[in-house]
């Protein structure tokens, strides 16, 4: 997460999950099923207060 306060009213925030986009397993069941992790995701948020 990176955030930047542009001015008193405007703020930006950037979130990146799984930055390197590597494959990984989040869960394993006793029956041999794997649950893969989420791929890379990027979100930009803008906050404005008035």
N, C-alpha and C positions, 0 to 999 in steps of 0.2 A: 504494500500500500504506500502510495506517495500522495501527499496533499500539498496544495499551494494556495495561499490566501492572496488573491489578486488585489483586493481592496477591502474596505470595512464591510462591504455587503456581498461580495462575490468570492466563493471558494470552489476549487476544483479538487477532485479526488480520483486517482487511478488505482484500480485493483487488478492484479494479475494472479490467477491461480494456475499452478503447474507451469511455471515459467519456461522450463526446458522441454515441456511436452513429452515427458517420458512416460512409458507404460508402467503401471503399477497395479497391485491388487489391494482392494480395500476390505474384502471379506472372503472367507473360505468356509464352505459348509462341510459337514461330515460326509455328505454324499459325493464329494469331489467337485462341486460347482464353485467356480471363482466369480467374483464380482469385480470387473475392472474399474479403475479409478477414472475420474473425470478428465477429459482432455483439457488443453489450455483454454482458458477463458479470460477475456479482458473486458473490464467494465469501467466506464468513465461517468463520474457523477458530478453534477453541477448544483451548487447550493447558493441561493440568492435570498438575502434577508432585506426587507424594507419596512 
